[in-house]
């Protein structure tokens, strides 16, 4: 069932199955991303900013492009969505401070979050 915690043993088995799958494809998992770590204070600050302008957080898989220092490594992108579309915020000043959602001409898409530490 989505949107709830899962047991530790289930999570460990899912990770083990993924690693095994990748190894069968010939991927050296000691040289490939196995997890992406985010510092909780910074992530929570960003998530708090998303409150009110997003109703969903999609965790997308990504691959660093050629020329990037992490080229060839996989990562995750945390992408805020609202009503099934990438979240947008108003570019008009908010008297209360912070960002507000919008659906008019004064909108820009919210930048996705990805500043995690690749492991290993």
N, C-alpha and C positions, 0 to 999 in steps of 0.2 A: 504494500500500500504506500503511495507517495506521501511526501510531506510529513514524515515522522522519523524519529530515530530508528536505527536498526541495531540488532545485537552485535556486539564486538566480534563474536565468532563468525557471523555472516559476513561482516565487513572484511575480516581477515581472509576468509575463503574467496571472496570476490577478488581481492587483490592478488591472491595466489593464482587464481584461475587466469587473470589478466596477464600476469607475468609469464605463466606457462604458455599461453596463447602467443604472446610476442616472441618468446624464445623459439617456438615452433616455426615462426615466420623467419627466423634467422637473425633476430634483433639481439644484440649484446646488451642486456639490461643493465650492465654496470656502466654503460656509456649512454644510456637513454634515461629520460626523465621518468621517475617512478612516482614522484609526488611534487606538488608545488606548495610551498609554505608561505603564509601571509602572517605578518605581525598583527596580533589582535587589536591593539589600540588604533593603528592606522586604518585597518579594515573596518572596524566599528565606526570610526569617524566618517568614513566614506558611506557606509551603509546608512548611517543616521541622516546624511545629506540626501539619500535616495528616498527616505520616508516621505510620502506625500506626492512624489513625482513618479514613482514606480510601484507596480503591484506584483512584479515577478522578477526573479533574477535567473537568467539563463547562464549556465556554466558551459561555455563553448570550448571545444578542443582547438588548438592552434599549433602551428609549426613555424618556428622562426625562419624568415627568408634568408637567402644567400646574402652575404655581406654583413649580417648582424653577428655580433660576438657569439651568440648562442645558435648560430645557423645549424639547422638539421635537428634541433631538439624540439620536443613537444612542450606545450604549456597549456594553461587554461586562461580564458578571458571571461571575466564576470561582467555580463551585459545586462543592464537594467531595462526592463520592458514595462509598458503600461498598455492595457487593453490589447495585448497581442502584437504590439508594435514597439520598436525601440523607443525608450522613454525620451521625452523632450522637456526642456525647461524654458521658462520665459526669460528673454533677454531684457525685459523691462525691469527697472529697479523694484525691489520688494520692500515696502515700508517696514515690514517686520524683520527684514534681514533674511539671508539664505536664499535658496533657489525654490521656485514654485513651478508646478507643471503648467502646460499650456497646450492649446490646440489651434492657435491662430498663426498669423504671419510673424509674430515676434518670438519664434521658437528656434532652438538649436537642439540637436541630439546630444544626449548626455554621453560623455566619453566613457567607454568601458574601463574596467579596472583590471590591471595586470602589472603588478610590481612585486610578484612573488619570487621566492628563492627556489630555484630548481634543485631537486634532490634525486639522485646523487649529482 
